[in-house]
Amino acid sequence: MQRATAAPLVMAMFLLCSFAAPAQTLPPSKSAAARPAAEQRKPTPRPAARAKARDGEAEARLIEIYKLAGQAKSREALAQAERLVTDHPNFQLAQLVYGDLLAAQSRPVRTLGDVPGTTATANATMLGDLRQESLLRLKALRERPAPGTIPSQFLQLSARNKHAIAVDASRARLYLFENTATGLKLLADYYISLGKSGIEKMVEGDLRTPLGIYFVTSNLDPKSLKDFYGSGALPINYPNQLDVKRGKTGSGIWLHGTPPAQFSRPPLATDGCVVLANPDLERIIKTVEVRSTPVVIAHSLKWVAADSVKTDTQAFDAALQAWHKAKSTGDIATLTSLYTTDFNSYGKTLADWTVQQRTEAEKMRGRAVQLKDLSYLRWTDSGSDTMVVTFGEVVAGARSGQVRRQYWVRQSRQWKIFFEGVV
């Protein structure tokens, strides 16, 4: 018989079992509840060759341990915690929970990481980080997005955007979507770590993670990287053209993994990158495509019904159609009126751009322009309302064309382009 219970710990931390199950499910296995009590007490031997970790699996097992503890099934929770730390010895949060469950066999445990006073004082920062990581994992899994909802930034994706990524900084969570014939489908979501100084990057070296709409630009071979970056890295195009317009500086913002000694990093621990556990990053690397995958990073994602995202875009649709018509007919006056006075395209001013448009119109000789694979995403903050538009521009009669990206800003009630360039 156990000499103590984990009840105080349950009240302090583990009595948080009323959340929906995480998106990932555990592989079929013999549960702790189905094992004989004698078998549960025996240490689980480490397999000679550990199976490759699956994305989301470790977190799902940790949450199951929380549930068991919350249901006063401390023996089962301990057995599962022992197996988890055997499989993932570098999972520090799991090690902390395992230690608490062991301590609860002989004394009350009143908080996550209930260690002796001197040890707690000496490791106050680490304990605080692990407690915050635990709370954020639980928060994200309790506050699941409603079925059929998507982040409000994804107004329209083309068939070329096979996947999309959205980051909610307030929940330390990354959401991975598949773009299907019927719309965006949430595939998985993962705990992440962000910049040491938080979010909204402004200048080089401020240790903040940027906010905005970005795209994966490349896939870096892990063999070319230090162990610090884990299983690989996916750079994004920070600073984007809105960032440049606002005078933001810096570079080298990546989605990357963790060093071998860490399964995950504290919520605020990077130099500005978005960092995931290696199994989670590996799933993303195998899934997304370079250049066509949008990455939204927001302070807090607003989830809306998928069929309602375009209800507030009629004015923008009209502006885009006016641009398309003017481009196709060579109406330079109308075309120019749809650009801001401070328009810039890699150093070209509006005057330079107007000359280029006249030259292109002469070459087209009245042939219509087709917009293929049109996608647009909306970024709204206190500074402005912006549309990031990407499309293939194909002149009638041609078999292929250039892929263009435009940044539109709403000035009063009018939408105008402040940047346009070839992707």
C-alpha positions in Angstrom: 0.0 0.0 0.0 1.2 3.5 -0.8 2.2 5.5 2.2 1.2 8.8 0.7 -0.9 10.2 -2.2 -0.4 12.7 -4.9 -3.6 14.5 -3.9 -2.0 17.9 -3.1 -0.2 17.7 -6.5 -3.4 16.8 -8.1 -5.0 19.9 -6.7 -2.0 22.1 -7.6 -1.3 20.9 -11.1 -2.7 17.5 -12.4 -6.4 18.2 -11.8 -6.5 19.6 -15.3 -7.9 16.6 -17.1 -11.1 18.2 -18.5 -9.5 19.2 -21.8 -10.0 17.6 -25.2 -7.5 15.0 -26.2 -4.6 16.2 -28.3 -4.8 16.0 -32.1 -2.2 13.2 -32.1 -3.2 9.8 -30.8 -0.9 7.2 -29.2 0.0 4.1 -31.1 -1.9 0.9 -30.0 -0.2 -0.6 -27.0 -1.0 -2.4 -23.8 -2.1 0.3 -21.4 -0.8 0.6 -17.8 -4.3 -0.1 -16.6 -4.3 -3.5 -18.3 -1.0 -4.5 -16.8 -0.8 -6.6 -13.6 0.2 -4.6 -10.6 3.4 -6.6 -10.1 4.4 -5.8 -13.7 3.7 -2.1 -13.1 6.1 -2.0 -10.2 8.9 -3.5 -12.2 11.3 -1.0 -13.9 10.7 -1.0 -17.7 13.9 -2.3 -19.4 15.3 0.0 -22.1 15.0 -1.7 -25.5 18.2 -2.4 -27.3 17.2 -0.3 -30.2 14.7 2.5 -29.4 12.0 3.0 -32.0 12.2 6.3 -33.8 10.1 8.9 -32.0 6.9 10.0 -33.7 5.8 13.6 -33.8 3.5 14.6 -30.9 3.8 11.2 -29.3 5.8 12.2 -26.2 3.5 15.1 -25.4 0.4 12.9 -25.8 2.0 10.4 -23.3 2.8 13.2 -20.9 -0.8 14.5 -21.0 -2.1 11.0 -20.4 0.1 10.9 -17.2 -1.5 14.2 -16.1 -4.9 12.6 -16.6 -4.1 9.5 -14.7 -2.7 11.6 -11.8 -5.8 13.8 -11.9 -7.9 10.7 -11.6 -5.9 9.6 -8.5 -4.4 6.7 -10.4 -0.9 7.5 -9.2 0.5 4.0 -9.6 -0.5 3.9 -13.3 0.8 7.4 -13.8 4.1 6.5 -12.3 4.5 3.4 -14.5 3.7 5.4 -17.6 6.1 8.2 -16.5 8.9 5.7 -16.0 8.4 4.4 -19.6 8.3 7.9 -21.0 11.6 9.0 -19.5 13.1 5.7 -20.5 12.1 6.4 -24.1 12.9 10.1 -23.9 15.6 10.7 -21.3 16.2 14.2 -22.5 12.5 15.2 -22.0 13.1 17.4 -18.9 9.5 18.2 -18.2 8.7 14.4 -18.2 11.7 13.9 -15.9 10.3 16.5 -13.5 6.8 14.9 -13.4 8.4 11.4 -12.9 10.4 12.8 -10.0 7.2 14.2 -8.4 5.4 10.9 -8.8 8.2 9.1 -7.2 8.3 11.5 -4.3 4.5 11.2 -3.9 5.0 7.6 -2.8 6.4 8.7 0.5 5.2 12.3 1.0 2.7 14.9 -0.2 3.7 16.7 -3.4 2.2 20.2 -3.5 3.4 21.7 -6.8 5.0 20.6 -10.0 8.7 20.3 -9.3 8.3 20.0 -5.5 12.0 19.7 -4.6 13.8 20.6 -1.4 14.1 24.3 -0.7 17.8 24.7 -1.4 17.5 22.8 -4.6 14.5 24.8 -5.6 16.3 28.0 -4.9 19.4 27.0 -6.9 17.3 25.9 -9.9 14.5 28.5 -9.6 14.9 29.6 -13.3 14.8 26.1 -14.7 11.8 25.1 -12.5 10.0 28.2 -13.5 10.6 27.5 -17.2 9.4 23.9 -16.9 6.3 24.9 -15.0 5.5 27.5 -17.7 6.1 24.9 -20.4 3.6 22.6 -18.7 1.0 25.2 -18.3 1.3 26.3 -21.9 1.0 22.7 -23.2 -2.1 22.2 -21.1 -3.6 25.6 -22.1 -3.2 24.8 -25.8 -4.7 21.4 -25.5 -7.6 22.6 -23.4 -8.4 25.5 -25.7 -8.7 23.6 -29.0 -9.8 25.4 -32.1 -13.4 24.6 -32.9 -13.9 22.1 -35.8 -14.3 23.7 -39.2 -12.4 26.9 -38.1 -9.1 28.3 -39.5 -6.9 31.2 -38.7 -8.4 34.4 -40.1 -5.3 35.2 -42.1 -5.9 32.4 -44.6 -8.3 34.1 -47.0 -7.5 32.1 -50.1 -4.9 29.5 -50.9 -4.2 28.1 -54.3 -3.6 24.4 -55.2 0.2 25.3 -55.2 -0.1 26.0 -51.4 -0.3 22.3 -50.4 0.3 23.1 -46.8 0.3 26.1 -44.4 1.6 26.8 -41.0 0.3 29.1 -38.3 2.0 30.0 -35.0 0.1 31.3 -31.9 2.6 32.9 -29.7 0.2 33.3 -26.7 -0.1 29.5 -26.6 3.4 28.6 -27.7 1.8 26.5 -30.4 2.4 25.7 -34.1 -0.5 24.4 -36.2 0.2 22.5 -39.4 -2.5 22.4 -42.1 -3.1 20.6 -45.3 -4.8 22.5 -48.2 -7.4 20.0 -49.5 -10.0 20.3 -52.2 -12.5 21.2 -49.5 -10.3 23.7 -47.7 -7.7 23.7 -44.9 -7.5 20.7 -42.7 -5.6 20.7 -39.4 -3.1 17.9 -39.5 -1.2 18.4 -36.2 -0.1 21.0 -33.7 3.0 21.2 -31.6 4.5 23.0 -28.6 7.2 25.6 -29.6 9.7 27.9 -28.1 10.1 31.6 -29.1 12.4 34.5 -28.6 14.0 35.2 -25.2 12.6 38.7 -25.3 9.2 37.7 -26.6 7.6 38.6 -30.0 7.4 41.5 -32.5 10.9 41.7 -33.7 12.1 45.2 -34.6 15.9 45.2 -34.9 18.8 42.9 -35.4 19.8 41.2 -32.1 16.7 42.1 -30.1 16.0 38.3 -29.4 12.4 38.6 -30.5 10.4 36.5 -32.8 8.8 38.4 -35.7 5.0 38.7 -36.3 3.6 38.6 -39.8 3.0 36.6 -42.9 6.1 34.7 -44.2 7.0 31.9 -46.5 9.5 29.0 -46.1 12.4 29.9 -48.3 14.7 26.8 -48.1 15.3 23.5 -46.3 18.8 23.4 -44.8 20.5 20.0 -44.7 21.1 19.0 -41.0 24.5 17.7 -42.0 25.6 21.3 -42.7 24.3 22.6 -39.3 25.6 22.4 -35.8 23.9 20.0 -33.3 22.3 23.1 -31.7 19.8 23.1 -34.6 18.7 19.5 -34.2 17.1 17.7 -37.1 17.2 20.6 -39.5 16.0 24.1 -40.3 13.4 25.9 -42.5 14.3 29.6 -42.9 11.5 32.0 -43.6 11.6 35.3 -45.5 12.0 37.7 -42.5 12.1 40.7 -43.1 9.2 40.6 -45.5 8.3 43.7 -47.5 5.9 45.0 -44.8 8.8 44.7 -42.3 11.1 46.5 -44.7 8.6 49.3 -45.1 8.4 49.7 -41.4 12.2 49.8 -41.0 12.6 46.5 -39.3 16.0 44.8 -39.4 17.6 41.4 -38.7 17.7 38.1 -40.5 18.2 34.4 -40.0 14.7 33.5 -38.6 14.3 29.8 -38.9 12.0 27.0 -37.8 14.5 24.5 -36.4 15.0 21.6 -33.9 16.7 21.2 -30.5 20.1 20.0 -29.5 20.5 16.3 -28.5 20.5 17.1 -24.8 17.1 18.8 -24.9 13.8 17.3 -26.1 12.2 20.8 -25.9 13.3 24.2 -24.9 11.6 26.7 -22.5 8.8 28.8 -23.9 11.1 31.9 -24.3 14.5 30.6 -25.0 15.6 31.3 -28.6 17.3 34.2 -30.4 14.1 34.8 -32.3 13.6 31.5 -34.2 10.7 29.2 -33.8 12.0 25.9 -32.2 10.3 22.6 -32.1 11.1 19.1 -30.7 13.0 17.2 -33.3 10.3 14.6 -34.1 7.8 17.4 -34.6 10.2 19.3 -36.9 11.0 16.2 -38.9 7.3 15.8 -39.6 7.1 19.4 -40.9 10.2 19.1 -43.0 8.9 15.9 -44.7 5.5 17.6 -45.3 5.9 21.2 -46.4 7.3 22.6 -49.7 9.9 25.3 -50.0 8.7 28.7 -51.4 5.0 27.9 -51.5 4.3 27.2 -47.8 3.0 30.3 -45.9 3.9 30.8 -42.3 1.7 33.1 -40.2 3.1 34.1 -36.8 0.6 35.9 -34.7 0.4 37.0 -31.0 -2.9 35.2 -30.8 -4.6 33.4 -33.7 -8.2 34.3 -34.4 -10.1 31.2 -35.5 -13.1 31.8 -37.8 -15.4 29.6 -39.8 -13.8 28.5 -43.0 -16.7 29.7 -45.1 -16.7 33.2 -43.6 -13.2 34.3 -44.3 -14.0 36.1 -47.6 -17.1 37.9 -46.4 -15.1 41.1 -45.6 -13.0 41.1 -48.7 -15.3 42.4 -51.4 -13.5 45.8 -51.6 -10.2 44.1 -52.1 -11.5 41.7 -54.7 -12.8 44.7 -56.7 -9.4 46.4 -56.4 -7.6 43.3 -57.6 -10.0 42.9 -60.5 -9.4 46.5 -61.5 -5.6 45.9 -61.5 -6.0 42.8 -63.6 -8.2 44.6 -66.1 -5.9 47.6 -66.4 -2.9 45.3 -66.7 -4.6 43.3 -69.5 -5.7 46.3 -71.5 -2.6 48.4 -71.0 -4.5 51.1 -69.2 -1.4 52.7 -67.6 -3.3 55.6 -66.0 -5.7 53.3 -64.1 -2.9 50.8 -63.3 -0.6 53.5 -61.8 -3.5 54.8 -59.7 -3.6 51.5 -57.9 0.0 51.9 -56.5 1.0 54.0 -53.5 3.1 57.1 -54.0 5.9 55.5 -51.9 5.8 52.3 -53.9 9.1 50.5 -54.1 10.2 47.3 -55.8 13.8 46.5 -54.9 14.8 50.1 -55.3 12.5 51.0 -58.2 10.2 54.0 -57.5 6.7 54.4 -58.8 8.1 56.5 -61.7 10.5 53.7 -62.6 7.8 51.2 -62.3 5.4 53.1 -64.5 8.0 53.2 -67.3 8.4 49.4 -66.9 4.7 48.9 -67.1 4.5 50.9 -70.4 7.2 48.8 -71.9 5.5 45.5 -70.8 2.2 46.8 -72.2 3.8 47.5 -75.6 5.2 43.9 -75.7 1.9 42.4 -74.8 0.1 44.2 -77.7 -3.3 43.9 -76.1 -3.1 40.3 -75.1 -4.9 39.5 -71.9 -3.1 38.6 -68.7 -4.2 35.5 -66.9 -3.8 35.2 -63.1 -3.2 31.6 -62.1 -2.9 29.9 -58.7 -4.1 33.1 -56.9 -3.7 33.2 -53.2 -3.9 35.9 -50.7 -3.4 36.3 -47.0 -4.4 39.1 -44.7 -2.3 40.7 -42.0 -4.1 43.2 -39.7 -2.4 45.0 -36.8 -2.5 48.4 -35.2 -0.3 49.7 -38.0 -2.2 48.7 -41.1 -4.4 46.3 -43.0 -2.3 44.4 -45.5 -2.9 41.8 -48.2 -0.1 39.5 -49.4 -1.1 38.3 -52.9 0.8 35.7 -54.9 -0.1 34.5 -58.4 1.3 33.2 -61.7 1.1 35.9 -64.4 0.7 34.3 -67.8 0.1 36.4 -71.0 -2.5 34.9 -73.3 -0.8 32.6 -75.8 2.2 31.8 -73.5 2.6 28.5 -71.8 4.2 29.8 -68.7 4.9 33.1 -66.9 6.4 34.7 -63.8 5.2 34.2 -60.3 4.5 37.6 -58.7 3.9 38.7 -55.2 2.2 41.9 -54.3 1.7 43.7 -50.9 -1.4 45.8 -50.8 -2.3 48.3 -48.0 -5.7 49.8 -47.3 -5.5 53.6 -47.3 -8.8 54.9 -46.0 -11.2 52.8 -48.0 -8.9 52.2 -51.0 -6.6 49.2 -51.5 -3.2 50.1 -53.1 0.0 48.2 -53.9 3.2 49.3 -52.0 5.4 46.5 -53.3 5.4 44.1 -56.3 8.1 41.7 -57.3 8.9 38.4 -58.9 9.1 35.4 -56.5 
